[in-house]
Amino acid sequence: MALGAGKGPALDSALIRRARAERWSQWSLRGGMETLPEALLDFMRSRDVELHCHAAPKRLQLTADQRWQIILEDGSIVADHVISAIPAGALADLLPDEAEPLAQALRGIQAVSVGVVNLQYDDATLPVTGFGHLVPSFENSSLLGIVYDSVAFPEQNGAKGNSIRLTVMLGGAWFTQSFGDPETVLPATLLHQAQEAVRTQLGVLTTPSHSIVMVHKACLPQYTLGHCQRIETITQYLQQEGLPLSLVGASYEGVSVIDCLYSAKMAVARLLGQAC
């Protein structure tokens, strides 16, 4: 993750002080980013938090005393307040009929699909160094960019000598135009496009020794013209109606991991009545 700076409450810890002293520009986790939600899960379990994993929400219903009844695949629970981190469109489909104005505003925040192809090449080198590169849509609309993982985090390269690891991102707003339906696109199609991009743009001509192809459906919110007005409409509706609902996640005020962490922290601070 990239480290950013901005307005907000001052945070402090030994790790933060070290990052500032050493002027880190980015950081990661040895076991990958999955380590973070796994640690959060362990933290909650240790405090006897009631968890419903692999139980998709089906409906949100307001009770007579302005609480939420959350209908899940494995039952239902009643909550005083809901903090929603799911995409805006998914939340819109869960809301009760009386919150239709909110649902309409949420549906205005659309999301697109991204194909992510991880590649490892053995006995190969990159002609350039850096974090990666983005590709303007007028050059190749099917390719969003390539991240040079082996340059950003060489500690994770393993013991295979000269090997490079790359993440190729495909599709986005042009996914359907370039590859068709995200539900049915063949992994081989995305793999071929990714290898061709690496060959033409980075000059790596060999065949990758390892590859992983994933399609993340409707994962990337689009902050199209009028997004700020939509967020203002949503915020005003929540305040006017007094709904016990907080919105966090990539759909609203930033798509990066850092943005999502920050919005979640601020939502909790507001619930606790802390300055933010």
C-alpha positions in Angstrom: 0.0 0.0 0.0 1.1 3.5 -0.7 1.5 5.8 2.3 -0.3 9.1 2.0 -0.6 12.3 4.0 -3.6 14.4 4.5 -5.9 16.1 7.0 -7.3 14.1 9.9 -6.6 13.1 13.4 -3.0 12.6 14.3 -2.2 8.9 14.7 0.8 7.5 16.6 2.5 4.2 17.1 6.0 2.7 17.0 5.3 1.5 13.4 4.1 4.9 12.3 7.1 6.6 13.8 9.4 4.2 12.1 7.6 4.7 8.7 8.0 8.5 9.0 11.6 8.3 10.2 12.6 6.0 7.3 10.4 7.9 4.9 8.5 4.9 3.6 6.6 5.5 0.4 4.8 2.2 0.5 4.5 -1.0 2.5 3.1 -4.5 2.3 2.6 -7.6 4.5 4.7 -10.7 4.3 1.7 -13.0 3.8 -0.1 -10.6 1.4 -2.9 -8.2 2.0 -5.2 -11.1 3.1 -3.2 -11.0 6.4 -5.0 -7.8 7.3 -8.6 -9.0 7.3 -7.4 -12.3 8.9 -5.9 -10.4 11.8 -9.1 -8.3 12.2 -11.1 -11.5 12.2 -8.9 -13.0 14.9 -9.1 -9.8 16.9 -12.9 -9.9 16.8 -13.1 -13.6 17.7 -10.9 -13.0 20.7 -13.5 -10.5 22.0 -16.5 -12.8 21.4 -17.9 -10.7 18.5 -20.8 -12.5 16.8 -19.7 -13.3 13.3 -21.7 -14.5 10.3 -19.2 -15.6 7.6 -20.2 -16.7 4.1 -23.7 -15.6 4.8 -24.7 -13.0 2.2 -27.2 -10.3 3.3 -30.6 -10.6 1.6 -32.5 -7.6 2.9 -32.5 -4.8 5.4 -35.7 -3.9 7.1 -36.5 -1.1 9.5 -38.2 -2.0 12.7 -40.8 0.1 14.5 -38.2 1.4 16.9 -35.8 2.4 14.1 -33.5 -0.5 14.3 -32.4 -2.8 11.5 -33.4 -6.3 11.0 -30.7 -7.9 8.7 -31.9 -10.9 6.8 -29.0 -13.2 6.0 -28.6 -16.5 4.2 -28.2 -18.2 7.6 -30.9 -16.4 9.6 -31.4 -12.8 10.8 -30.1 -10.4 13.4 -31.3 -7.1 14.8 -28.8 -4.2 15.0 -29.0 -0.6 16.4 -26.7 0.6 13.6 -25.3 -0.7 10.3 -21.9 0.2 8.9 -22.1 -0.9 5.2 -18.8 -1.6 3.5 -20.3 -3.4 0.4 -20.5 -1.6 -3.0 -23.2 1.1 -3.3 -25.2 -0.8 -5.9 -25.3 -4.0 -3.7 -26.5 -1.9 -0.7 -29.2 -0.3 -2.9 -30.7 -3.8 -3.6 -31.0 -4.5 0.1 -32.8 -1.4 1.3 -36.5 -1.4 2.2 -39.0 0.3 -0.1 -39.3 3.4 2.2 -35.6 4.1 1.5 -36.0 4.1 -2.3 -34.7 7.7 -2.7 -31.4 6.5 -1.1 -31.4 3.4 -3.2 -31.7 5.5 -6.4 -28.8 7.7 -5.4 -26.7 4.6 -4.5 -27.4 3.0 -7.9 -26.0 6.1 -9.6 -22.5 5.0 -8.3 -21.7 2.4 -10.9 -18.8 -0.1 -10.8 -16.9 -1.9 -13.5 -15.1 -5.3 -13.7 -11.3 -5.7 -13.8 -9.3 -8.7 -14.9 -6.2 -9.2 -12.8 -3.4 -11.4 -14.2 -0.4 -12.2 -12.0 2.7 -13.3 -13.9 6.1 -14.6 -12.8 9.0 -14.9 -15.3 12.2 -16.8 -14.4 15.6 -15.8 -15.7 14.2 -12.4 -16.9 14.8 -8.8 -16.2 12.9 -5.6 -16.7 14.2 -2.8 -18.9 13.0 -0.2 -16.4 12.5 0.1 -12.7 9.6 1.8 -10.8 6.3 1.0 -9.4 4.7 0.3 -12.7 2.9 2.1 -15.5 -0.6 3.0 -16.6 -1.8 2.9 -20.2 -4.0 5.7 -21.6 -7.2 4.4 -23.1 -6.5 5.9 -26.6 -3.5 3.5 -26.9 -5.1 0.2 -25.8 -8.4 0.4 -24.0 -8.3 -3.2 -22.9 -5.2 -2.7 -20.8 -5.3 -0.5 -17.7 -1.7 -0.9 -16.5 1.1 -3.1 -15.2 2.5 -3.1 -11.7 6.1 -4.2 -11.3 5.7 -6.2 -8.1 9.3 -7.6 -8.1 10.6 -4.0 -8.1 8.2 -2.6 -5.5 8.8 -5.5 -3.1 12.0 -7.5 -4.0 11.9 -9.2 -0.6 9.1 -11.4 -2.0 10.9 -12.5 -5.1 12.0 -15.9 -3.7 15.3 -17.7 -4.4 15.1 -18.2 -8.1 17.7 -15.6 -9.1 16.6 -13.2 -11.8 12.9 -13.5 -11.7 10.3 -10.8 -12.2 6.7 -10.6 -10.9 4.1 -8.5 -12.6 0.4 -7.7 -12.1 -1.5 -6.8 -15.3 -4.8 -5.1 -15.0 -7.4 -5.4 -17.8 -10.8 -4.1 -18.7 -12.3 -1.6 -16.3 -14.8 0.6 -18.1 -13.9 -1.1 -21.3 -14.2 -4.7 -20.0 -17.3 -5.6 -21.9 -16.1 -3.9 -25.1 -12.8 -5.7 -25.0 -13.6 -9.1 -23.5 -17.4 -9.5 -23.4 -19.4 -10.6 -20.3 -17.3 -10.8 -17.2 -19.3 -13.8 -16.1 -18.2 -15.9 -19.1 -14.9 -14.6 -20.3 -12.3 -17.3 -20.6 -9.2 -17.1 -18.4 -7.0 -18.0 -21.4 -8.3 -14.9 -23.2 -7.1 -12.6 -20.3 -3.8 -14.5 -19.9 -3.0 -14.1 -23.6 -3.8 -10.4 -23.5 -1.6 -9.9 -20.4 1.3 -11.8 -21.9 1.0 -9.8 -25.1 1.1 -6.6 -23.1 4.2 -7.6 -21.2 5.9 -8.7 -24.5 5.1 -5.5 -26.4 5.5 -2.9 -23.6 8.3 -4.4 -21.5 10.1 -6.6 -24.0 9.8 -9.8 -21.9 9.6 -12.5 -24.6 9.7 -15.7 -22.5 6.7 -17.7 -21.3 5.8 -17.1 -17.6 6.6 -19.9 -15.2 3.5 -19.1 -13.1 0.3 -17.3 -13.7 -2.9 -16.5 -11.9 -6.0 -15.1 -13.6 -8.9 -13.5 -11.7 -11.9 -11.5 -12.8 -13.1 -9.1 -10.1 -16.7 -8.3 -11.1 -18.1 -4.8 -10.5 -15.2 -4.1 -8.2 -14.1 -0.7 -9.3 -16.4 2.2 -8.5 -16.6 4.9 -11.2 -16.5 8.5 -9.9 -18.3 9.9 -12.9 -19.4 13.5 -13.4 -21.7 14.5 -10.6 -20.2 12.1 -8.0 -19.7 14.8 -5.4 -23.4 15.8 -5.8 -24.5 12.2 -5.4 -22.5 11.9 -2.2 -24.0 15.1 -0.9 -27.5 13.9 -1.7 -26.8 10.6 0.1 -25.3 12.3 3.1 -28.2 14.7 3.4 -30.8 11.9 3.1 -29.2 9.9 5.9 -29.1 13.0 8.1 -32.7 14.1 7.4 -34.2 10.7 7.8 -32.0 9.8 10.8 -31.3 6.4 9.4 -28.9 4.3 11.6 -26.6 3.7 8.7 -23.0 4.6 7.9 -21.4 4.1 4.5 -17.8 3.2 4.1 -15.7 1.5 1.4 -14.5 2.3 -2.1 -17.9 3.6 -3.5 -17.8 7.0 -1.8 -14.7 8.9 -0.9 -11.7 7.1 -2.5 -11.0 3.7 -4.0 -7.6 3.0 -2.4 -7.0 0.7 0.6 -5.8 3.8 2.5 -9.0 5.7 1.6 -11.2 2.8 2.7 -9.3 2.4 6.0 -9.6 6.1 6.7 -13.4 6.3 5.9 -14.0 3.4 8.2 -12.0 5.0 11.0 -13.9 8.3 10.6 -17.3 6.5 10.6 -16.5 4.8 13.9 -15.2 8.1 15.3 -18.5 9.8 14.4 -20.5 7.0 16.0 -18.5 7.4 19.2 -18.9 11.1 19.2 -15.2 11.8 18.7 -13.8 14.8 16.8 -13.0 14.0 13.2 
